[in-house]
Amino acid sequence: MKIIDKMKEEKEKYFGDDLPIEKKLYYTTCILGIISSFSGFLSSTFGGSLRIGIVVNFFIFIFVTAMCIYGFMVKNSYRGSIFLCLALNLFIFPLMFFFTGGMKSGVVIYFVLGTFLNGILLRGVTRTIVCRGIIIWYALIIKISYDYPILVFNVSDELNLRFTITSFVMTALFIYYTTKIFVKNYVKNQRIIAELKEKL
């Protein structure tokens, strides 16, 4: 019972109704990021990937985990959001793309996820600049993978299938949970507005 109570306490701490929506989105991104990078590492390790691919996926897992732990520890989640978005979009997703077969694998789905992350985690002019820049960046990466196929590390069809399933499931889960957070927050705000109108 103590363990269950502790888990509920931690859930309320990071995903409670009183927590700002920005923090809940950031913490959701961190948790799914750790799960996704660990899944990628396991797939490459037990799926017959080249040694350099395993090393890269291990580095990505360690980096994402460390970055997310830092995010949970600091109070300024927006600073963490900027760092997380830039790290994922500029380095981690492109590395995964080149070391897991490029367009032949489903890792390209993460490019869509990365752009989506920028839209919900960043604010104002920063969001506009980063989103536009990242879209151009991803288009350039895809073009480079076609023009210079030697840069793409090909993997087996079975491993491509694993990466495709993993990227699809993690992207779908992220969209589901973030949409759930937005809808729940919207319903809460509408209820507050309705209660205030009744008092007038």
WOTALIN-V873576 format. One record per residue. N is the residue number from 1. RES is the residue in three letters. SS is DSSP state (helix for helix, strand for strand, loop for the rest). Layout:
# WOTALIN-V873576
n: {N,N}
res: {RES,RES}
ss: {SS,SS}
This chain:
# WOTALIN-V873576
n: {1,2,3,4,5,6,7,8,9,10,11,12,13,14,15,16,17,18,19,20,21,22,23,24,25,26,27,28,29,30,31,32,33,34,35,36,37,38,39,40,41,42,43,44,45,46,47,48,49,50,51,52,53,54,55,56,57,58,59,60,61,62,63,64,65,66,67,68,69,70,71,72,73,74,75,76,77,78,79,80,81,82,83,84,85,86,87,88,89,90,91,92,93,94,95,96,97,98,99,100,101,102,103,104,105,106,107,108,109,110,111,112,113,114,115,116,117,118,119,120,121,122,123,124,125,126,127,128,129,130,131,132,133,134,135,136,137,138,139,140,141,142,143,144,145,146,147,148,149,150,151,152,153,154,155,156,157,158,159,160,161,162,163,164,165,166,167,168,169,170,171,172,173,174,175,176,177,178,179,180,181,182,183,184,185,186,187,188,189,190,191,192,193,194,195,196,197,198,199,200}
res: {MET,LYS,ILE,ILE,ASP,LYS,MET,LYS,GLU,GLU,LYS,GLU,LYS,TYR,PHE,GLY,ASP,ASP,LEU,PRO,ILE,GLU,LYS,LYS,LEU,TYR,TYR,THR,THR,CYS,ILE,LEU,GLY,ILE,ILE,SER,SER,PHE,SER,GLY,PHE,LEU,SER,SER,THR,PHE,GLY,GLY,SER,LEU,ARG,ILE,GLY,ILE,VAL,VAL,ASN,PHE,PHE,ILE,PHE,ILE,PHE,VAL,THR,ALA,MET,CYS,ILE,TYR,GLY,PHE,MET,VAL,LYS,ASN,SER,TYR,ARG,GLY,SER,ILE,PHE,LEU,CYS,LEU,ALA,LEU,ASN,LEU,PHE,ILE,PHE,PRO,LEU,MET,PHE,PHE,PHE,THR,GLY,GLY,MET,LYS,SER,GLY,VAL,VAL,ILE,TYR,PHE,VAL,LEU,GLY,THR,PHE,LEU,ASN,GLY,ILE,LEU,LEU,ARG,GLY,VAL,THR,ARG,THR,ILE,VAL,CYS,ARG,GLY,ILE,ILE,ILE,TRP,TYR,ALA,LEU,ILE,ILE,LYS,ILE,SER,TYR,ASP,TYR,PRO,ILE,LEU,VAL,PHE,ASN,VAL,SER,ASP,GLU,LEU,ASN,LEU,ARG,PHE,THR,ILE,THR,SER,PHE,VAL,MET,THR,ALA,LEU,PHE,ILE,TYR,TYR,THR,THR,LYS,ILE,PHE,VAL,LYS,ASN,TYR,VAL,LYS,ASN,GLN,ARG,ILE,ILE,ALA,GLU,LEU,LYS,GLU,LYS,LEU}
ss: {loop,helix,helix,helix,helix,helix,helix,helix,helix,helix,helix,helix,helix,helix,helix,loop,loop,loop,loop,loop,helix,helix,helix,helix,helix,helix,helix,helix,helix,helix,helix,helix,helix,helix,helix,helix,helix,helix,helix,helix,helix,helix,helix,helix,helix,helix,loop,loop,loop,loop,helix,helix,helix,helix,helix,helix,helix,helix,helix,helix,helix,helix,helix,helix,helix,helix,helix,helix,helix,helix,helix,helix,helix,loop,loop,loop,helix,helix,helix,helix,helix,helix,helix,helix,helix,helix,helix,helix,helix,helix,helix,helix,helix,helix,helix,helix,helix,helix,helix,loop,loop,helix,helix,helix,loop,helix,helix,helix,helix,helix,helix,helix,helix,helix,helix,helix,helix,helix,helix,helix,helix,loop,loop,helix,helix,helix,helix,helix,helix,helix,helix,helix,helix,helix,helix,helix,helix,helix,helix,helix,helix,helix,helix,helix,helix,helix,helix,loop,helix,helix,helix,loop,loop,loop,loop,loop,helix,helix,helix,helix,helix,helix,helix,helix,helix,helix,helix,helix,helix,helix,helix,helix,helix,helix,helix,helix,helix,helix,helix,helix,helix,helix,helix,helix,helix,helix,helix,helix,helix,helix,helix,helix,helix,helix,helix,helix,helix,helix,helix,loop}
